[in-house]
Amino acid sequence: MILAWLIVIPLAAGVLAWPAARLGNAWPRWISLAALALNAVLTISLWAAGGALPGVRGAWAAELDWPWIADLGIRFHLGMDGFSFLLLMLTFVLGILSVLASWREITSGTGFFHLNLMWILAGITGVFLALDLFLFYFAWELMIVPMYFLISIWGHERRVYAALKFFIFTQVSGLLMLVAILALYFAHHAATGVYTLQYTDLIGTPLDAGAARWIMLGFFVAFAVKLPVFPLHTWLPDAHTEAPTAGSVILAGLMLKTGGYGLLRFVVPLFPGAAREFAPFALLLAVIGILYGAVLAFAQTDLKRLVAYTSVSHLGFVLMGAFAWNDLALAGALMTMIAHGLSTGALFVIVGAIQQRIHTREIEGMGGLWAVAPYMSGAAMFFTMASLGLPGLGDFVGEFLVLAGTYRVAPWHAVLAAIGVLASALYGLKLIQRAFHGPNVHQLAFPDLRPREALMMAVMIGMLIWLGVYPQPMLRAFAPALDALQQLTETAGHAVR
């Protein structure tokens, strides 16, 4: 039941937070914080009870399987392994960060704001737990409408345009995935006589090569839009730039990770032969995204847009790791997802705090911020260094593992991606030098980090150092799930090399 409660609690908290705003703006915030903290505690307790038994129930630390729409082969089927456990913990940590970052920023419509925020997080939780493809699609769609409202109501100047662009991209790609799910559903019935949407049942469904390619592409496009993969990334900079701080944190830290999760959990295990054929093209897209994102980030004058383009670059490593498909590359893809969520999420919090204080995101309107707010500037430098892959921090471990794993199967792709890592230093130095160093030519004066903000930064700094210095606990938690993913791929009769 705990797995179901992980989805129900944020849904209920959102419904409760909306009317609670009548009692004061603090009530929705505290309700949301309590719900996310409770979910984090429940997830840890569930993992502690079952995570030490990686062989039990096929590497699922916990599983819930209820009949739902039996005639159609649909079940309320949830499962948590080390992969989903780590992403769930990231979800609840960044969810708490989003609520805290909105404490002063969101002062109107706080009840409805927290309703949408909590329902987005409930949808993301469902995506990371669902083992029935109908339930997975339901959770996938649940994320979209609340995020549309979050951007269009509480966003910045061009919020309606950005929200509509986000909605169209994600909705159209989601419909492609629905068509692919239905195609796989009917193909499985044609081969076995059984209607089912269960993930493990659909593994190894007999498909001719042409059908496998087209169905896989339906899944791939949906996940590539969310990741985002070049050239399907164009919605992301606009959505990030116009979203409120909480929206940017959830977008960068969590919603993009649902794309990476889908690639690793569904695309390659369900269609190993087609994925193997598609791998050279996917690796090329990854390299283009890594280099293109770095160049576009360097060209930006809007601080928030600069940080947004870094996600296009960094998450190219997730695509690369997914299609290199070996132990090192897959572990690196997961580490990149976790570390990127922390470092980029923290950068968006800092950018949001700066915008709230000086009412601009333009780098030309900054300069000399170190003299004004040294603690905020120091935190910005730390997370920028983490984002560009400084050794000793989590992002470096993830990108290094992906490059090492990719070098085994595609050396030149790994070399070109490594150039992208070097290019990240250019936009990192630009961000720090032009926004925080130099003279305070605009005579800016504003308060440094408040205690609430300092606490958030301290927690994120500690987590990134821990991941960079001692990543073994996270990698050990992922190891049984990694083995299971590779075994499922072998079960289908192919190995993606």
N, C-alpha and C positions, 0 to 999 in steps of 0.2 A: 504493500500500500504506500510505502514511503515514496516510491517513484511517481505514483499518481499525485501525491501531495506536493511534490516539487513543482508540478504544473498548476495545481489547484490553488496553492497558497498565493502566488503573485496575481492570479486572476481575481481571487477574492479580495486581496489587498487593494487592487486597483478599483474594484467596485466600491469598497469601503472608503477609500481615500477621496472619491469624488464628492459625496455629500459631507464628509468630515471637514471639508474646507469652510463650511459655514461656521464652524467653531473656531476658526483661525487658520492662517496659512501654515502654521507649524504642524498641524495634525496630519495632513497628507504626507508630509516629509517623514515624520516619525513612524507612521504606519508602514510606509514603503521600506524604511530602514529596518524595522523589526521583521518584516516578511523576508527580506533578502538575507538578513543575519540568520533567521531560523532555517531558511533553505540551505545556507552554507553549513550550519551545524548538522542538519539532517544528512546532507551529502557526505560529510566527513564520517559521521557515525555509521552510515550504510557501507561506505568503503572500508572502514576499519573492521566491520563485521564480516564482509565477504571478499574484500580485495586481496587478502592473504591467501586465497585459495584459487589461484589462476586457472587450475584445471577443472574446477567445478562448473557445471552447466556451460561448457564450451567457452570458458574465459569470461563469462558474465559474472560480475561481482554481485549483481542483483537483477532480477527479472520479474516482470509482471505480465501475465498473458490471460486476458479475459475475452470471452466471445462478445462480438459486437453485432455485425451484420453477417450472420453465418451463411446465408444463401449466396452472398457475393464473395465469400472467403475473406472478409474483413474482420480483423480482431483488434482489440485494444491491447497492443503488444509493445511493452517498453523494456529496455535493457540498458544496463550500465556496465561498461568495462573501463579499463584504465584510460582509454582514449576519451570517452565521453565524460568520465570523472574529472579529468584535468580541464576540459573545456567548460564543464559545469562550474567548477570552482572559479575559473576566469570570468564566467558570466556573472556570478554573484558578487565577486570582488569589484568588477567594473560597474555593476549595477549600483552597488553602494557608493562608489566613486561618483557616478552620475547624479545620484540624489544629493550628495554633499556639494558637488560643483554647482548645482542649481539652487542652492539654499538662498542666495542673494539675487541671483540672476532672474529667476522666475518669481514674479510678485503678483501676477494676475492670472486668473484661471488655474490656480495651483492644483485644485482637485482634479480637473479634467486632464491637466498635464501629467499628473502622477498616475492617473488611470491609463493613459496611453503608454507611459513609460513601463509600467508593470506588465501590461499586456504584450508589449514587444518582448520583454524578458521571458514571459511565459511561453511565447511562440518559439523563441530561441532555445529554451529548455526542452520543449517538445521535439524540436529538430534533433537535438543531441541525444535524445532518448528513444525516439520512435523506431520500431523494428517492423512496422507494417507500413507499406508505401502509401496507402490512403491516409493514415494518420500522419505520416511524415509530410505529405503534401498539405494537409490541413494546417499543421503547425507552420509550415513554410509560408503559406498565405496569411496566417495570423499576424506575422511580423509586419506586413506591408502597410495596411491601412493605418494602424496607430503611428507608424513612422511618418506617413504622409501628413497626418494631423500635426505631429510634433514639429515638422519642418514648416508647414504652411501657416500655422497659427503663431508659433513662438520663434520663427526664424527671423532673418534679417531682410535687407532691402528687396532682394529678388526671390523671396521665399516661395511664392506661388509657382513661379517658373521652375525652380529647382525641385519642388515637391512633385509637380506634374511629370517632370522628366524622370525622376526617380521612380514614380509609380508606373509610367509606361514601360520603361526598361525592365523593371522587375516583374511586372504583370505579364508582359508578352513572353518573357523567357520562362516564367512559371507555367504558362499555358503550354509551351513547348514540352516542358517536363511532364505535364499531365498527359499529353498525347503519347509521350514515350512510355509512361507508366502503363497506360491502357494497352499500348502495342505489346509490351512485355507480358502483361496480364493475359491477353488473348493468345499470344504465342505459346505461353506456358500451358494454357488449357488445350490448345491444339496438339501439343506434344504429349501431354500426360492425362488429359481428361479431367483435370482438377483446376477449379478456379481458386486462386490464392493470391494474396498481396503480401505474404510474409517474406521478409528479406532472405532468410536462410533457405526457404523453399525455392525461391527464384534463382538462387545461385546455381549455375550449371544448366539453366534452361537451354535446350537445343535450339539453336538459331542458325540459319544460313548466314554466310559472311555478309551479304548485302544488308539483310535485316538488322544484324548486330551493329553494323556501322551506323545506320540511320537512327536506331533507337539510342545507341550510346551518344550520338551527337545531340539528341534531344536533352539528355541529362547533362551533357557537358556544357551546352550553351547556358542552361539555367545556372549552373554552378560558376561558369566563367564570368557571367554578368555580375554575380555577387562578389567574386573574389577580389577585384575585377581583373580580367585578362584583356590585354590589348587585342583588338581595337574596340572591345565592348565596355570600356572603362569610362566613357565620356560623361556619364551621369554623376560619377563620384565627386569630381572637384566642385561641381555646382552644389550638390547636396551637402557636402562638408562645409563649404563656405557659408551657405545660408542657414544651416541648421543651428539651433542653440547648442551650447556646450555639451549638454547631456546627449543630444542627438548625434553630435560628432563623435563622442566617446563610444556610444553604442554602435554607430556605423563602423568606425575603424576597428574598435576592439572586439566586436562580437559578430555583427551581421556579415562582415567580410569573411569571418572564419567559418560561417556556415557553408560558404562556397568551397573552401578548402576541405572541410569535413566531408562534404558531398563527394568530392573527387576521390578522397581516400577510402570512404566507406562504401560508396555505391558504384562509381564509374568503372574503376579497374576490377574489383571483385565480380561485378555482374557481367562485364564484357571484357574479359582478359584478352581474347584474341583481337578484338577490334581496338582495344587500348594499345596493344603492342604495335599494331599497324599505324596507329595515330601518334604514337610516342615521338617520332622525329619531328612532326609538325608541332606538337605540343611543346617540346623542348625549344623549338625555334621561337614560338610565341612567348615563352618564358624569358628567353634572352632579350627579345625585342622589348618586352615590358620592363625588364630590369634596367636596360639602358635608356629607353625612352622616358620612363618615369623619372630617372635621375636628371636627365637633361631638362625636362619640363619643370621639375622642381627648382632647379637652379635659375630658370628664366622668370620665376614668379616675383611679383612685387607685393602681393597680398600674403601676409604671414600665414593665414589659415589655409589658403590655397597651396602654398608651398608645402606645408605639412601633409595636405591631402595627396599631392602627387607622390610623396615619398611612399605612400601605401601601394601605389601602382608598381613602384620599383621593388619594394621589399617582398610583397606577396607574389611576385614572379618566382621567388625561390620556393614557395609552396607548390606552385604548378610544376616547377622543375623536379622537386623531390617526389611528387606524386607519380610522375611518368618515368623517372629513373627507376623507381620501385625496387630498392634494395634496403637492407637494414639501416645503413647510415643515412641514406637520402630520406627515408620515411621518418626516422627519428628527428632529423634536422627540420623536416617540414613541420612536424608538431612543435618543436622548440621555437621555430620561427613564428608560428601562429601565437603561441603563448607570450613570447617576449615582445613581439610587435604590438600585441594588444596592450601590454603594460606601458611600453615606452611611448608609443604614439598616442594612447589614451591620455597619458600624463601631459604630453605636449599640447594636446587640444585643451586640456584644463588650464594650462598656463596661458595659452593664446586667448582663451575666453576671459581669463582674469585680467589680462592686459587690455583687451577691448572694452571690458566693463569699466576700467579705470580711465582710459584716455580716449575712448570712443573712436578708435580707428584700428584697422588691421594693416594699413599700408606701412611697409618697412621704412619708406622715406619720411614718415611722420614719427619715427622712433629715433633711436641713437642715444647712447649714453645712459641706458636704463640701469646699468650696473651700479652707477653712483646713486641712483634713486632707490632701487630695490635690489640690494645685493643678494638676498636669500632667494628671491624669485629668479634672478638672473643665474645664480649658481645652479639652481634646480633645472633651469632651461638648458644650461650647458651640459649638465649630466645626462639628461634625457636625449639631447641631440647627439652626444657622443655614443650613447647606447644605440640610438637609431642607426648611426653610420657603422656600427659593428666594432666598437672598441673592445679589444681583448679583456677578459675578466667580467664581461657583462653578458646577459642572456642572448641578445641578438647575435653576438659573435659566434656563440656555440651553435646556434641554429644554422646560420649561413655557412659556417665552416663544414658542418656535417653534410649539408646539402651539396656543397661543392665537392667534398670528398666522395660522396656516393655517386654523384653525376659523372665525375672524372672516370669512374670505372667503366661506364657505358657510353659516354659521349664526351671525350676529352676537350674538344674544341668548344663545345657549349659551356663547359665548366670554366674554361679560360676566359671566354667573353663575359660570362656572368661575374667573374672575379674583377674584370674591368669596371663593371657596374658598381661593385663594392667600393672601388677606389673613387669612382665618380661621386658617390654619396658624400665623400669628404668635402667636395666643392660646395654643395648646397648647405651642408652643415656649417662650414666656416662662414659662408655668406650670411646665414641666419644669425649666428652669434656675433660676428664682427659688426654688421650694419645695424642690428637692432639693439644690442646690449653694450658693445664697446664704443669707444670714441667719446667726443664731447656731447654734453646734453644741450644741443643747439636749439631745441624747441622749448627749453626751460620747463620740462615736465616735472611734476611733483605729485606723487600718489603714495598710498600706504603699501608697505611690503606685504609679504605673506601673512595672512591672518592665522591664528592658531589652528582653525579647521583646515585651511589650505596647507599649512606646514605639516600637519599630521598626515594628510593624503600623500604629499610628496615624500615624506619619510617612509611610509609603508611601501610605496612603489619603488623607491630607491633600494630599500632593503630586499625586496623580492627580486629585482633585476640583478643585484650583486649575488644573491644566493643562487640564482639560475646560472650565472656566469662562472661562479667559483665551484659550486657543488651541484651539478645538474643530475647526479646519479639517481636520487630518489624519484625525480620525475621520469627519467628514462626507464627505471625499473618498473614504475607503475604502468608505463606504456607498453613494456615488453610483451606481456601476454596477449594484449590486443593486437600488437604488431604481428606476433606469430599466428594468431587466428586469422588476420587479414590475408597473410601469405598462404596459409593453408586453404582458405576459402578459394583463393585464386587458383591454387593447384587442383582443388576439387573440380573446378570447371574444365580442367584438362589442358590448361595453358600456363605458362609463366611469362610475365612481362619482364623482359631483360633490358 
